[in-house]
Amino acid sequence: LKEENAILKSKISKLQILSETQADKMRKLEKKLEENKIKEEKEAQDLEAMVQHVEQNLQLMTKRAAKAENSAAKLRQENAQLQAELRNSRLEQQALRAGQAGLAAAKQNAEVALQLLLQVTTSSRASLRQLLSGAESLQLIADLLKSIDRISEVSEDGQ
């Protein structure tokens, strides 16, 4: 009976040690779980801040694109006006050639109109390049937002 009692005491002692070990593991796992929750919350906050920043940038880019479009429309209108002036100047130049009167003045007017047209054309091209750059930036931001949405969906599915 003493032997059996000693064996049982030994088993109880081993079970107590095992129980304490498992309790320690459980505490460590609970602590790790809490740390992971805090980390995930911080990552979610960081992601939300990044999304807000991207949205603000998108709004800014949209405003800039609209402004560039307005500018491009004005430049197209000015370009059309200058082309009409150029046509008129050329017609005037032809009339003056036919009459041989005031040829130098007509050439000068045509040259001025041509220079103005070239300036507007150059300016229009630069504005169009800027508009295209803005559109590309908007597309990049839209793609980024799509990927953030996908990341959010994957994170929600993973939880």
Solvent accessible surface area in square Angstrom, and as a share of the most:
residue,aa,sasa,rsa
1,L,183,0.91
2,K,179,0.76
3,E,137,0.61
4,E,104,0.46
5,N,75,0.39
6,A,59,0.46
7,I,93,0.47
8,L,90,0.45
9,K,128,0.54
10,S,51,0.33
11,K,114,0.48
12,I,95,0.48
13,S,52,0.33
14,K,136,0.58
15,L,112,0.56
16,Q,106,0.47
17,I,109,0.56
18,L,92,0.46
19,S,64,0.42
20,E,114,0.51
21,T,58,0.34
22,Q,103,0.46
23,A,38,0.30
24,D,62,0.32
25,K,122,0.52
26,M,113,0.50
27,R,139,0.51
28,K,141,0.60
29,L,113,0.56
30,E,100,0.45
31,K,134,0.57
32,K,122,0.52
33,L,100,0.50
34,E,92,0.41
35,E,92,0.41
36,N,65,0.33
37,K,103,0.44
38,I,103,0.52
39,K,124,0.53
40,E,89,0.40
41,E,107,0.48
42,K,120,0.51
43,E,94,0.42
44,A,58,0.45
45,Q,125,0.55
46,D,77,0.40
47,L,46,0.23
48,E,92,0.41
49,A,58,0.45
50,M,85,0.38
51,V,29,0.17
52,Q,95,0.42
53,H,105,0.47
54,V,9,0.05
55,E,80,0.36
56,Q,114,0.51
57,N,54,0.28
58,L,49,0.25
59,Q,118,0.52
60,L,96,0.48
61,M,35,0.16
62,T,71,0.42
63,K,144,0.61
64,R,136,0.50
65,A,11,0.09
66,A,48,0.38
67,K,150,0.64
68,A,14,0.11
69,E,95,0.43
70,N,93,0.48
71,S,45,0.29
72,A,2,0.02
73,A,49,0.38
74,K,139,0.59
75,L,27,0.13
76,R,129,0.47
77,Q,113,0.50
78,E,76,0.34
79,N,30,0.15
80,A,58,0.45
81,Q,100,0.44
82,L,17,0.08
83,Q,74,0.33
84,A,36,0.28
85,E,85,0.38
86,L,12,0.06
87,R,139,0.51
88,N,93,0.48
89,S,16,0.10
90,R,118,0.43
91,L,111,0.55
92,E,82,0.37
93,Q,27,0.12
94,Q,112,0.50
95,A,65,0.51
96,L,42,0.21
97,R,121,0.44
98,A,91,0.71
99,G,53,0.51
100,Q,134,0.59
101,A,62,0.48
102,G,44,0.42
103,L,53,0.26
104,A,82,0.63
105,A,56,0.44
106,A,1,0.01
107,K,98,0.42
108,Q,122,0.54
109,N,71,0.36
110,A,13,0.10
111,E,88,0.40
112,V,79,0.45
113,A,7,0.05
114,L,59,0.30
115,Q,82,0.37
116,L,72,0.36
117,L,21,0.10
118,L,91,0.45
119,Q,114,0.51
120,V,10,0.06
121,T,35,0.20
122,T,91,0.53
123,S,47,0.31
124,S,12,0.08
125,R,143,0.52
126,A,52,0.40
127,S,16,0.11
128,L,69,0.34
129,R,154,0.56
130,Q,117,0.52
131,L,30,0.15
132,L,114,0.57
133,S,61,0.39
134,G,16,0.15
135,A,50,0.38
136,E,121,0.54
137,S,29,0.19
138,L,39,0.19
139,Q,101,0.45
140,L,126,0.63
141,I,20,0.10
142,A,35,0.27
143,D,64,0.33
144,L,74,0.37
145,L,36,0.18
146,K,109,0.46
147,S,38,0.24
148,I,5,0.02
149,D,85,0.44
150,R,147,0.54
151,I,93,0.47
152,S,35,0.23
153,E,104,0.47
154,V,106,0.61
155,S,54,0.35
156,E,120,0.54
157,D,122,0.63
158,G,69,0.67
159,Q,162,0.72
